[in-house]
Amino acid sequence: MPLLAITGATGFVGRAIVHQARADGYRVRAIVRNPPTMPLDAELFTGNVLDLKTLTNAFAGADAVIHLVGIIRESGDQTFDRIHRQATGNVIAAAQSAGVPRLIHMSALGVRPNARSQYHQTKWAAEEAVRQSGLAWTIFRPSLIYGPGNQSISVLEKIVRLAPVIPVLGDGRSKIQPVSVATVAKCFIAAVNQPSAVEKTYDLCGPVTFTWNELYDKLLAAQNRRKPKFHIPLSAARIMATLAEWFLPSPPFTRDQLLMIQEDNTGDSGPAVLDFNLQNEPFA
Ligand SMILES: NC(=O)c1ccc[n+]([C@@H]2O[C@H](COP(=O)([O-])OP(=O)(O)OC[C@H]3O[C@@H](n4cnc5c(N)ncnc54)[C@H](OP(=O)(O)O)[C@@H]3O)[C@@H](O)[C@H]2O)c1
């Protein structure tokens, strides 16, 4: 049975990918910093993407590496530069020295040269390193991912349920194209053994594009509620984010995220649908 070494396997997306890998008959080695709090159907290997030596041992004997580790906000020594750029350099070097030929890399929609946010900039640097690695690589760029265990949508769902008015950052008119975690997991695992996916970068997004305002409308409709929206001007949101970053251990949103939500986050899932024969689930 082929062996997949997966970084970030304990995370929201990682768990779905482990589940899909096991369903498709792969053995999985999860590289974890600490023992997971919930059971994970994988061999556990203690390692850190910031520590090259642990990774080289972790990848020994694997047929492919799936690299998922990423952060949406910085915390302590978990900076964007270290976790996206440096860690991906380590993953590439470890795969090369362990003789693993195949690398499937997690990026994000909106990643491009000269992007405004640090999240996108450092993910771009990681993508470039992957493209130049000499490995048989595939890169996926998902939009906002939803599904069981997801933090972002469940926080929004809670706000819609509990808040008397719906606070929307900015005018709420930027577009998003959320994709289900099951769809993302299917693509990652299908790509492992698909020669046509080698040296390709795929957008992964849902079949429907809508605005943040419409996302809130959908969540309200799902809960059968009607509530007014309150648009927080971006200048005020920036001050709130700055204070939250200074004083809260886990800020609800950051200045970097504010930069990203001002942009449309949409893409073309056509090539992924074609290459992986996907049935893309609608958000509703
Ligand atoms: N969620 C989305 O909507 C979305 C959209 C587009 C792209 N992405 C990308 O998808 C990837 C996974 O996202 P997610 O939502 O699943 O994130 P997540 O739930 O926060 O999971 C992150 C994973 O990375 C691991 N990790 C963090 N730092 C590490 C380190 N130094 N060494 C080893 N492992 C480390 C965490 O392990 P611990 O259990 O030890 O903390 C966890 O398993 C990220 O690259 C993210 O940028 C996500």
The ligand as a Gaussian input file, in Angstrom:
#p B3LYP/6-31G(d) Opt

LIG

0 1
 N       -9.281000      26.858000       5.854000
 C       -9.396000      27.541000       4.718000
 O      -10.443000      28.135000       4.403000
 C       -8.210000      27.579000       3.774000
 C       -8.383000      28.185000       2.511000
 C       -7.287000      28.194000       1.617000
 C       -6.077000      27.627000       1.987000
 N       -5.948000      27.071000       3.246000
 C       -4.651000      26.484000       3.611000
 O       -4.862000      25.122000       3.985000
 C       -3.891000      24.723000       4.962000
 C       -4.574000      24.055000       6.136000
 O       -5.521000      24.968000       6.667000
 P       -6.465000      24.540000       7.894000
 O       -7.664000      25.421000       7.819000
 O       -6.633000      23.061000       7.927000
 O       -5.553000      25.024000       9.129000
 P       -5.528000      24.487000      10.622000
 O       -6.807000      23.798000      10.971000
 O       -5.095000      25.635000      11.459000
 O       -4.371000      23.390000      10.597000
 C       -3.013000      23.747000      10.506000
 C       -2.169000      22.510000      10.694000
 O       -0.793000      22.888000      10.615000
 C       -0.110000      22.315000      11.723000
 N        1.077000      23.126000      12.091000
 C        1.121000      24.448000      12.341000
 N        2.385000      24.825000      12.599000
 C        3.151000      23.702000      12.499000
 C        4.531000      23.438000      12.641000
 N        5.405000      24.407000      12.967000
 N        4.998000      22.155000      12.436000
 C        4.131000      21.169000      12.115000
 N        2.795000      21.351000      11.972000
 C        2.320000      22.616000      12.167000
 C       -1.139000      22.277000      12.824000
 O       -0.707000      21.338000      13.784000
 P       -1.060000      21.395000      15.343000
 O       -2.182000      20.408000      15.504000
 O        0.187000      20.965000      15.993000
 O       -1.443000      22.817000      15.654000
 C       -2.372000      21.817000      12.029000
 O       -2.314000      20.422000      11.816000
 C       -3.099000      25.993000       5.294000
 O       -1.905000      26.002000       4.524000
 C       -4.022000      27.120000       4.841000
 O       -3.296000      28.284000       4.499000
 C       -6.980000      27.020000       4.124000

